[in-house]
Amino acid sequence: MGREYSDLQNSHPCFGGHKNNAGRIHLPVSPGCNIACKFCDRSINDVEERPGVTSKILKPEESIDILKKALEICPDIKVAGIAGPGDTLATDNAIKTFSIIKKEFPNLIKCMSTNGLLLNERAEEIIELGLDSLTVTVNAIDPEIEAKLNDYIIYHGKKIEGVEGAKILIHNQLEGIKKVAAAGITIKVNTVLVPEINGEHIEEVAKTVKAAGAKMYNVIPLIPQHKLKDCKAPACSDIEKAIWKASKHIEVFRHCQRCRADAVGVPGVSEFGDQIYQRRLRVKETFSHG
């Protein structure tokens, strides 16, 4: 079983540890994804500061040297996280990496993010790893709304589009959250706020994931791009309204930095990704889904 929620509040930047200058490193070991979010533009580049972006993809075994180097440069790092750039459960890379971390760096907090499509069926693997926290992105619990945010899923080798795919995704997310939360692992839920699509749905999402076992909720403002490039970015009033509605049911995190998949350092204070990952200016590459 992972660390208690109260411990994470003092040592994890996403659970309150930002007040104590707690640092984290994201290890970009997960290349592929199994859902096609309309707002997602996964990319390899050195310049963009947003989720889904990394300068390179690591192999699990490369994480040892990267972590040693990062801890020398930034001793404030307390969390080793994997947040992409693809989904962490779409391949075995994240599981293998956390197994290495568990053995080689037992004092580091282990944190993983996932879209949750395979969470229900891989929950036991996550529990056995002894993860301390898990973030699941749940953008809707109504399939009709989810289908407006996600074109399709790739599930057991099949491409399933629209509402049918959305139903599978939402079911697997909620059932997976229940299983992992019941094992004592702290769950945070992210929701990408697209006011014209799920703006009036936030309270229902927050209420539902809380009932499933989530401890914290994070509203992430849309970055207009990809197929939602013509949508407006949420105004401050949209974000505050969403946070207010969600906070009636669950604790809301308010300091999200929308980090890269290879971020290193104390959020909002220091960034050492250039040194750790030896970023250089290069031509932007874009992943295809699948």
Backbone torsions as a table, in degrees:
resi	resn	phi	psi	omega
1	MET	NA	141.6	-177.5
2	GLY	-78.3	-175.2	-179.8
3	ARG	-66.1	152.1	177.7
4	GLU	-67.9	154.0	178.9
5	TYR	-56.9	-38.9	179.9
6	SER	-62.7	-34.5	177.0
7	ASP	-68.6	-40.7	-179.4
8	LEU	-65.0	-31.1	179.9
9	GLN	-64.1	-20.9	179.2
10	ASN	-100.3	-10.8	-170.7
11	SER	-136.4	-0.9	-178.9
12	HIS	-121.2	123.9	-176.0
13	PRO	-58.0	-28.2	-178.2
14	CYS	-86.8	-2.1	-179.3
15	PHE	-124.1	17.1	178.4
16	GLY	116.9	-12.1	-178.2
17	GLY	-67.2	-12.0	176.5
18	HIS	-58.6	-25.8	179.5
19	LYS	-68.7	-21.8	-178.3
20	ASN	-108.4	16.2	-179.2
21	ASN	56.1	43.2	176.2
22	ALA	-76.7	136.0	-178.6
23	GLY	-103.5	164.8	177.8
24	ARG	-145.5	159.0	171.7
25	ILE	-128.8	133.8	173.9
26	HIS	-99.5	129.7	-179.7
27	LEU	-104.7	109.7	-174.6
28	PRO	-82.5	77.1	-175.2
29	VAL	-105.5	-6.0	-173.5
30	SER	-108.9	101.8	-172.2
31	PRO	-82.9	-41.5	-170.2
32	GLY	-98.7	160.7	177.9
33	CYS	-129.5	160.3	-176.6
34	ASN	-121.1	9.3	171.1
35	ILE	-134.5	156.2	-176.1
36	ALA	-115.4	79.4	177.3
37	CYS	-67.1	137.8	-176.2
38	LYS	-72.4	-14.6	-179.1
39	PHE	-104.0	0.5	-172.4
40	CYS	-94.9	131.6	176.7
41	ASP	-134.3	82.4	-179.7
42	ARG	-69.4	139.5	-170.9
43	SER	-153.9	150.8	170.4
44	ILE	-105.6	110.1	174.5
45	ASN	-161.9	170.0	-174.9
46	ASP	-105.6	2.9	-168.3
47	VAL	-116.3	-32.5	-175.8
48	GLU	-77.1	139.8	178.6
49	GLU	-110.4	84.7	-179.7
50	ARG	-163.4	163.9	175.7
51	PRO	-61.9	153.6	178.2
52	GLY	85.1	5.4	-177.9
53	VAL	-120.1	136.4	174.9
54	THR	-148.3	160.4	177.8
55	SER	-87.1	-19.5	-180.0
56	LYS	-163.1	164.6	173.6
57	ILE	-105.2	127.9	178.6
58	LEU	-91.9	151.9	166.3
59	LYS	-86.5	149.7	-178.1
60	PRO	-51.3	-42.3	-176.6
61	GLU	-69.1	-19.6	177.7
62	GLU	-74.4	-12.9	-176.0
63	SER	-66.6	-26.6	-178.5
64	ILE	-62.7	-52.9	-179.4
65	ASP	-65.8	-37.5	179.1
66	ILE	-62.7	-44.3	-179.3
67	LEU	-66.5	-41.6	178.5
68	LYS	-59.9	-45.1	179.9
69	LYS	-64.4	-43.6	-178.4
70	ALA	-64.5	-41.0	-178.9
71	LEU	-69.2	-29.4	175.4
72	GLU	-68.7	-42.4	-177.5
73	ILE	-76.9	-37.8	-176.6
74	CYS	-132.7	85.3	-179.5
75	PRO	-63.3	-13.2	178.8
76	ASP	-72.9	-9.1	-179.7
77	ILE	-66.6	121.6	178.2
78	LYS	-118.8	-12.3	-173.8
79	VAL	-124.9	130.7	168.9
80	ALA	-106.9	114.7	-176.7
81	GLY	-119.4	153.9	173.2
82	ILE	-126.8	118.9	-175.5
83	ALA	-136.6	38.1	175.0
84	GLY	122.9	-154.2	10.3
85	PRO	-73.4	-16.7	173.2
86	GLY	-94.4	-161.0	179.0
87	ASP	-86.5	140.0	-174.2
88	THR	-72.0	-18.3	-179.6
89	LEU	-104.7	-1.4	179.6
90	ALA	-73.6	-22.3	173.3
91	THR	-130.9	178.9	177.7
92	ASP	-91.6	-0.3	-172.1
93	ASN	-59.3	-43.8	-178.0
94	ALA	-66.7	-42.5	179.1
95	ILE	-60.3	-45.1	179.2
96	LYS	-63.0	-41.2	-179.0
97	THR	-64.9	-43.4	179.3
98	PHE	-67.3	-30.5	175.6
99	SER	-64.1	-39.1	177.1
100	ILE	-66.4	-45.5	-179.3
101	ILE	-62.0	-41.6	-179.9
102	LYS	-57.4	-37.4	-178.5
103	LYS	-83.1	-45.4	-172.0
104	GLU	-88.6	-27.7	-176.6
105	PHE	-135.1	64.2	-172.5
106	PRO	-63.4	-19.5	-178.3
107	ASN	-85.3	-12.3	179.5
108	LEU	-76.6	140.7	173.3
109	ILE	-73.1	133.3	-178.6
110	LYS	-103.2	121.7	-173.6
111	CYS	-132.6	132.1	-178.0
112	MET	-132.2	147.8	175.0
113	SER	-117.7	145.3	179.6
114	THR	-150.7	156.4	172.9
115	ASN	-80.0	-12.1	172.6
116	GLY	86.5	1.1	-179.1
117	LEU	-60.6	-39.3	-179.2
118	LEU	-105.2	11.8	-175.3
119	LEU	-64.6	-40.8	-177.6
120	ASN	-61.2	-43.0	-176.3
121	GLU	-85.3	-16.6	179.8
122	ARG	-109.1	12.1	-177.1
123	ALA	-58.9	-41.0	-177.6
124	GLU	-64.1	-36.6	177.3
125	GLU	-63.2	-41.9	179.6
126	ILE	-64.5	-43.2	-179.3
127	ILE	-63.6	-42.2	-179.8
128	GLU	-65.4	-29.0	178.7
129	LEU	-66.9	-22.0	-176.2
130	GLY	74.7	35.0	176.1
131	LEU	-57.3	147.3	177.7
132	ASP	-92.4	-33.9	177.4
133	SER	-149.7	150.0	179.8
134	LEU	-133.1	129.7	175.5
135	THR	-107.1	129.8	178.9
136	VAL	-120.4	128.8	178.1
137	THR	-87.9	112.5	179.5
138	VAL	-122.0	106.6	-175.4
139	ASN	-93.1	-14.4	177.1
140	ALA	-166.5	154.6	172.1
141	ILE	-117.5	7.8	172.3
142	ASP	-107.9	117.9	-176.7
143	PRO	-58.3	-32.0	179.3
144	GLU	-64.9	-38.6	178.1
145	ILE	-74.4	-43.3	179.4
146	GLU	-58.6	-37.7	-179.0
147	ALA	-65.4	-20.5	176.8
148	LYS	-81.8	-13.7	-178.7
149	LEU	-107.3	-16.1	-173.4
150	ASN	-139.8	121.3	-177.6
151	ASP	-67.9	-45.8	-175.2
152	TYR	-163.5	169.0	171.3
153	ILE	-121.2	155.5	170.0
154	ILE	-110.0	107.3	-170.8
155	TYR	-126.8	114.4	-176.6
156	HIS	51.5	44.5	174.7
157	GLY	83.3	-1.4	-178.7
158	LYS	-110.7	138.8	174.3
159	LYS	-88.4	117.9	-176.7
160	ILE	-121.3	117.3	-171.1
161	GLU	-97.0	165.7	167.8
162	GLY	57.6	-142.4	-174.8
163	VAL	-63.1	-36.3	-179.9
164	GLU	-61.1	-45.5	177.4
165	GLY	-67.0	-37.6	180.0
166	ALA	-62.8	-38.9	179.4
167	LYS	-61.8	-43.2	179.5
168	ILE	-64.9	-45.5	-179.1
169	LEU	-59.3	-50.0	-176.6
170	ILE	-64.7	-42.0	178.0
171	HIS	-60.1	-47.5	-178.0
172	ASN	-66.9	-35.6	176.8
173	GLN	-61.5	-52.9	-174.4
174	LEU	-68.5	-40.5	178.7
175	GLU	-68.0	-37.4	177.8
176	GLY	-66.3	-41.8	176.9
177	ILE	-59.2	-43.5	179.7
178	LYS	-59.2	-46.0	-177.8
179	LYS	-64.4	-48.1	-176.0
180	VAL	-69.6	-40.5	178.4
181	ALA	-64.7	-38.1	179.9
182	ALA	-64.0	-23.3	178.8
183	ALA	-85.0	-1.8	176.1
184	GLY	96.0	7.5	178.5
185	ILE	-86.5	133.3	-178.9
186	THR	-72.4	129.2	-178.7
187	ILE	-110.5	129.5	168.4
188	LYS	-114.0	139.4	178.0
189	VAL	-112.7	129.4	172.4
190	ASN	-99.1	139.9	171.0
191	THR	-130.3	124.2	175.3
192	VAL	-78.4	119.4	-176.4
193	LEU	-86.0	114.7	173.1
194	VAL	-119.5	91.9	-168.7
195	PRO	-47.4	-40.9	-176.4
196	GLU	-76.7	-10.4	-179.4
197	ILE	-111.7	-54.6	-176.8
198	ASN	-120.0	13.6	-178.0
199	GLY	-59.4	-37.4	-179.8
200	GLU	-90.0	6.2	-175.4
201	HIS	-109.2	-7.2	-173.3
202	ILE	-59.1	-44.6	-177.1
203	GLU	-60.9	-39.7	180.0
204	GLU	-67.0	-39.0	176.9
205	VAL	-63.0	-48.3	-178.5
206	ALA	-60.2	-45.2	-179.6
207	LYS	-62.2	-41.0	-176.7
208	THR	-70.6	-44.1	-178.2
209	VAL	-71.2	-31.2	174.5
210	LYS	-62.4	-44.8	179.0
211	ALA	-63.1	-29.5	179.6
212	ALA	-78.2	-17.1	176.3
213	GLY	127.4	1.3	179.0
214	ALA	-67.9	145.5	-179.4
215	LYS	-99.5	-30.7	-174.5
216	MET	-140.9	154.3	-176.0
217	TYR	-130.3	142.8	-177.0
218	ASN	-134.1	119.4	176.4
219	VAL	-91.0	118.0	-179.0
220	ILE	-107.3	115.2	179.9
221	PRO	-63.9	136.9	177.1
222	LEU	-56.4	135.9	164.9
223	ILE	-98.6	108.8	-176.2
224	PRO	-60.9	113.0	-179.1
225	GLN	-162.4	174.8	178.6
226	HIS	52.0	-130.0	-176.6
227	LYS	-79.0	-10.3	176.2
228	LEU	-108.9	26.1	-177.8
229	LYS	-65.5	-22.4	-179.2
230	ASP	-91.5	-3.8	175.3
231	CYS	-76.6	149.9	178.3
232	LYS	-80.4	140.7	173.0
233	ALA	-65.2	141.9	-179.6
234	PRO	-58.5	135.4	174.1
235	ALA	-76.3	164.9	178.4
236	CYS	-55.8	-37.2	179.8
237	SER	-66.3	-35.8	176.8
238	ASP	-64.7	-43.3	-178.6
239	ILE	-66.7	-45.3	179.9
240	GLU	-63.9	-36.9	177.8
241	LYS	-64.5	-43.8	179.2
242	ALA	-64.0	-43.7	179.2
243	ILE	-63.2	-42.2	-179.8
244	TRP	-61.7	-44.0	-179.8
245	LYS	-65.6	-43.8	-179.2
246	ALA	-66.2	-37.9	-175.3
247	SER	-67.6	-11.1	174.7
248	LYS	-70.9	-15.8	-174.3
249	HIS	-123.8	-24.3	-172.2
250	ILE	-154.3	152.8	176.2
251	GLU	-65.4	135.5	-176.0
252	VAL	-113.2	131.4	176.6
253	PHE	-84.0	133.0	-172.7
254	ARG	-118.9	9.1	-173.0
255	HIS	-121.6	27.0	-177.6
256	CYS	-64.3	133.2	180.0
257	GLN	-100.9	1.6	-177.4
258	ARG	49.6	62.5	-170.4
259	CYS	-73.7	152.9	170.5
260	ARG	-64.2	163.6	177.0
261	ALA	-75.4	-5.7	176.7
262	ASP	-127.2	33.6	179.3
263	ALA	-69.8	145.4	178.7
264	VAL	-142.6	129.7	175.6
265	GLY	126.1	-164.6	179.4
266	VAL	-94.8	118.2	-176.6
267	PRO	-54.0	129.1	178.1
268	GLY	78.7	-3.9	-177.2
269	VAL	-120.8	-51.1	-177.1
270	SER	-141.1	152.4	177.7
271	GLU	-143.8	119.2	-175.8
272	PHE	-117.3	15.0	-177.7
273	GLY	-59.3	-36.1	179.5
274	ASP	-59.9	-41.3	-178.7
275	GLN	-75.2	-42.5	-175.4
276	ILE	-70.4	-43.9	-175.2
277	TYR	-101.3	5.1	177.2
278	GLN	49.6	51.8	-179.9
279	ARG	-64.6	141.1	174.8
280	ARG	-135.7	156.2	177.6
281	LEU	-66.5	128.5	-178.7
282	ARG	-147.0	168.9	178.4
283	VAL	-69.1	135.6	-179.5
284	LYS	-67.6	133.0	175.3
285	GLU	-116.9	146.1	-178.8
286	THR	-123.4	135.4	178.2
287	PHE	-75.1	154.4	165.4
288	SER	-100.3	154.2	-179.7
289	HIS	-74.6	157.6	176.5
290	GLY	121.2	NA	NA
